[in-house]
Amino acid sequence: MNIREQIENTFDGKAFKRPLFYNYEGGLRFELSEGGNYLNKFLTAHRKAMEACSQIFSGCEDITVCARVYGGKRLLSSLSTLRPLREAGLYPISGKEHWTEFDEEWLGDEDYSDSLWHYIAFNAPSEYIINALWCALSSDFGCINPNPMADIYLFNLSKGVMVFPYDDRGMDIAGPNKQFLKELYDQFEQYLLDYDKEAMDAVFGKKP
């Protein structure tokens, strides 16, 4: 079974639907950046995301990474994104899978008739979590590089958990392993986004 099939089977075909938190019920939504200048926001977001990912991928020698890139019908149309991905070690020379999908939301829009999402998935050593989070969380900061402007997804397929840091403001964690998500809820409750806390409490909160 290839990486794409593993992701689709494990996460019921919902892994790349956005917003992930609302499309894959029973997940967690973290609030990452706080106050201060852009550097403080970025570093705080990276630190908090690393804390959670250190638990999610604890004991893993390898992680599964998927970068989602917007472009034309050919992957080479996205060279401006592929270069910083390669710089960050997130576009390996070999051992990667590539597939494309047309977004149903673009139906009927002539401007997007030749547009596709390109997915680049591969397995990497767990130390690449740092690089992957950097690329994901820098997306709103043009002065922080590398900044590939790609969606970055991290998967622990054996544990049934995925991580989507959508920008410096937040990160969604989802999957079928509700027991492990409950452990994350208990450990990182102080990082959970207040706006969606009631929904998370309803799934993982202590029963009266």
C-alpha positions in Angstrom: 0.0 0.0 0.0 1.5 3.4 -1.0 1.5 6.5 1.2 -1.6 8.0 -0.5 -3.6 4.9 0.1 -2.5 4.7 3.7 -3.6 8.3 4.3 -6.9 7.9 2.6 -7.7 4.6 4.4 -6.6 5.8 7.8 -8.4 9.2 7.7 -11.5 8.2 5.7 -10.5 10.5 2.7 -10.8 13.6 4.9 -7.1 14.3 5.6 -6.9 17.2 3.1 -10.3 18.8 3.6 -10.1 22.2 5.0 -10.8 23.3 7.7 -9.6 20.0 9.0 -11.0 20.5 12.5 -14.5 20.9 11.2 -14.3 18.2 8.5 -12.8 15.5 10.7 -14.9 15.5 13.8 -13.4 14.7 17.2 -10.1 16.4 16.7 -8.1 19.1 18.5 -7.4 22.7 17.5 -4.4 24.4 19.0 -3.8 28.2 19.4 -0.1 28.8 18.6 1.1 32.4 18.2 0.6 35.0 20.9 1.4 38.7 21.1 4.5 40.6 20.2 6.3 41.3 16.9 6.4 38.9 14.0 9.5 37.1 15.3 8.0 36.5 18.7 4.8 35.2 17.1 6.7 32.8 14.8 9.0 31.5 17.5 6.2 31.0 20.0 4.1 29.1 17.4 7.1 26.9 16.5 7.9 26.1 20.1 4.3 25.1 21.0 3.9 23.1 17.8 7.1 21.3 18.6 5.9 20.4 22.1 2.9 18.7 20.7 4.7 17.0 17.9 7.3 15.7 20.2 4.5 13.7 21.9 2.7 12.7 18.8 5.9 11.3 17.2 7.6 10.1 20.3 9.6 6.9 19.6 9.3 7.3 15.8 12.4 7.0 13.7 10.5 8.2 10.6 7.5 10.5 10.0 5.3 10.8 6.9 5.3 14.3 5.4 2.9 15.6 2.7 3.3 19.0 1.1 0.3 20.3 -0.9 1.2 22.8 -3.6 -1.0 24.9 -5.8 -0.1 25.0 -9.5 -0.9 24.2 -13.1 -1.3 20.7 -14.7 2.5 20.1 -14.5 4.4 20.1 -11.2 7.1 22.3 -12.8 4.6 25.1 -12.8 5.3 25.4 -9.1 9.0 25.8 -9.2 8.9 28.9 -6.9 7.4 26.6 -4.2 9.6 23.5 -4.9 12.8 25.4 -4.5 12.3 26.4 -0.8 10.8 23.0 -0.1 14.0 21.5 -1.4 16.1 24.0 0.6 14.3 22.8 3.8 14.8 19.1 2.9 11.1 18.6 2.2 11.5 17.7 -1.5 13.7 14.6 -1.6 15.4 13.6 -4.9 13.9 10.0 -4.6 11.4 8.1 -2.6 8.6 10.5 -2.9 5.1 10.1 -4.2 3.3 12.7 -6.4 -0.4 12.9 -7.2 -2.8 15.7 -8.2 -6.4 16.6 -7.4 -8.8 19.2 -8.7 -10.6 21.1 -6.0 -14.4 20.8 -6.3 -14.8 24.3 -5.0 -13.2 25.5 -8.3 -16.0 24.0 -10.5 -17.4 26.6 -12.9 -14.6 29.1 -12.4 -12.7 29.6 -15.6 -9.7 31.1 -13.7 -9.1 27.7 -12.1 -10.0 25.4 -15.0 -6.3 24.4 -15.4 -5.4 24.5 -11.7 -4.5 21.5 -9.5 -3.4 20.7 -6.0 -0.1 18.8 -6.2 0.6 16.4 -3.4 4.2 15.4 -2.6 4.4 12.7 0.1 7.5 10.9 1.5 8.9 9.4 4.7 11.6 11.3 6.5 13.7 11.1 9.7 11.8 12.5 12.7 14.2 15.3 13.1 12.6 16.8 10.0 9.6 17.8 12.1 11.5 21.0 12.9 11.9 21.9 9.2 8.3 20.9 8.3 6.9 23.1 11.1 9.2 26.0 10.1 7.8 25.9 6.5 4.2 25.6 7.6 4.3 28.4 10.2 6.2 30.9 8.1 3.5 31.1 5.5 2.2 34.5 6.8 5.6 36.0 7.2 7.3 37.1 4.0 10.4 38.0 5.9 11.1 34.5 7.3 12.8 32.0 5.0 12.6 29.4 3.8 8.9 30.1 3.1 7.5 27.8 0.4 3.9 28.9 0.8 2.8 25.2 0.8 0.4 23.3 3.0 2.4 20.9 5.2 0.8 17.8 6.8 2.5 15.4 9.2 1.3 11.9 9.7 2.0 9.2 12.3 0.2 6.5 10.3 1.0 3.7 12.8 -0.6 5.7 15.6 -3.5 7.0 13.5 -2.9 10.7 14.1 -2.2 13.6 11.7 -1.1 17.2 12.3 -1.9 20.2 10.1 -0.2 23.4 11.2 -2.2 25.8 8.9 -0.3 28.9 9.8 1.3 30.6 12.9 -2.1 31.1 14.5 -3.1 27.5 14.8 -2.7 23.8 14.3 -5.3 21.0 13.9 -4.7 17.4 15.1 -7.1 14.7 14.0 -7.4 10.9 13.5 -9.2 7.8 14.5 -7.1 7.2 17.6 -9.4 9.0 20.1 -7.6 7.6 23.1 -4.4 9.2 22.1 -6.2 12.5 21.2 -7.7 12.4 24.7 -4.2 12.2 26.2 -3.1 15.2 24.1 -6.2 17.1 25.2 -5.3 16.5 28.9 -1.7 17.3 28.4 -2.0 20.4 26.3 -5.4 21.8 27.4 -3.8 25.2 28.0 -3.0 25.5 24.3 -6.4 24.6 22.9 -8.2 27.4 21.0 -10.9 29.0 23.2 -13.3 29.5 20.3 -13.6 25.8 19.7 -13.0 24.6 23.3 -16.6 23.8 23.9 -16.7 21.3 21.0 -13.4 19.7 22.2 -14.7 19.5 25.8 -17.8 17.7 24.6 -15.7 15.0 23.1 -12.7 14.8 25.5 -13.7 16.7 28.7 -14.2 15.1 32.0 -17.7 13.7 32.6 -19.7 15.2 35.5 
